[in-house]
Amino acid sequence: MPFEFGEVVLVRFPFTSQTALKQRPAVVVSSSTYNDTKPDVIIMAITSQLHPTVAFGEVQIADWTGANLLKPSAVKPVFARIEQQLILKRLGKLGADDEAQVRQAMRVILG
C-alpha cells in the first residue's frame, strides 16, 4: 500500500552526519505520485524534545494523539530519503491543520 503525504511512520532515521541511525517517528513529505513511482519516500524527523520557543522550520504537532504519537511532538526541519521497505511501521496520520503547517514549513525551509 503506497504512502501518502502526512503519514506518520516509524523508521531508523539517519543522523545528519550519516554515522548512525536512531529509531524514531517521521512524517512522509513526498507526494503519493512520487511514492507510487519510486522505491523510496522523503521524510522529516519527529521529536518529542520540545523547546519553549519553536526553532526555525519546526512544527509543533497540535493533534499528536490523533497522529498516534506517544508524547507531544514536533516535526524537525531535517529531511531524509529512505527506501519504503525500511519503514518499520505505520503509526498514524497528521490532521489537516498539522499537514498544512508542515507544508508551510517546507516552503520556508526550501524557499
N, C-alpha and C positions, 0 to 999 in steps of 0.2 A: 504494500500500500504506500503510495507516494506521500512525501512530507509536504506540509504547507507552511507558508509564512505564519509566524506566531506560535507554532507548536513548540512546547517545552519538552526537551529530551534530556536524557542522562548520557553523558559522554566522558571519555578520558580527554580532557581539554589540554592542549599543549601550552606550556609556559611560553612567553614571548621570546625567551632565549632559545627555545626549541631543545632544551636539555632534559626536560622531564614532562610528565603528564600528571594531571590531577583530576580525579573523578569529580564531576560537578554537573549541575544542570546548565543547560544552554538553551537559547531560543533560535529556531530556524529563521533566517532572514532572507534566504534565497526564494525566488518565486516558484510556484508549482510547475511552471513550464521548464524552468532551469532544472528543478529536481526530477522531472519526468525524463529529461533528455541526457542528464549527466549522472555519473556514478557517485557523485559527491553532493554535499549540501554546504551552504555557507551559514555559519552560526555565530552568535555573540554569547559571551560568557555571562552567567548569572552568579551573583554573590549574595551571601547573607550578611556580609560585613558592611553594615550601613554606617555612614558618617553623618554628623549633624547638618552639614551642607553638602548638597549634591555636587559631585565633581563634574567637570566638563564632559559631556557626552553620555553621562549616566542617566538612567531612567529608573526611578523607584516604581516598583510594580504595585499598583494600588490594590488589585484583586489577586494577591498572591495565593490565597486559599483556593480561588477559582482556577488558578493555573496549576493547582495540586503541588504547591511548594510547601515545605515543612515550616519555614520561617519567613518573616518579612524579608524581601529580597529586592535587588536592583540589577538591571541589565548593565553590564560594564561596556565601555567603548573599546572592546577587544574582539577582533574578528578572527575566525579560523575557517579553513575549508577541510572537511573530513569526508571520507568515504561513508556512504549511507550504511554500509554493512557494519561499521564500527559504532553505530549508535546502540547503546546498551538497552535502552528502554524509552518508550514514550511516557511522559509524565502527565501532560495536560496541554492546555492551550491558553494563551493570553486572551483576555477580554478585549473587546473592540477599542475601548479607550486606551488600554495599555499598548495595543498594537499601533494605534495612531501615534502615541508618544515615542515608540521605538522608531517608526518611520521618520518622524520629525528629527529625532536624534541622529539618525543616519544621514539625513540631509545636511545637518550641521557639521557632522564629523567628515563626511565625504565631499561636501561643497556643492 
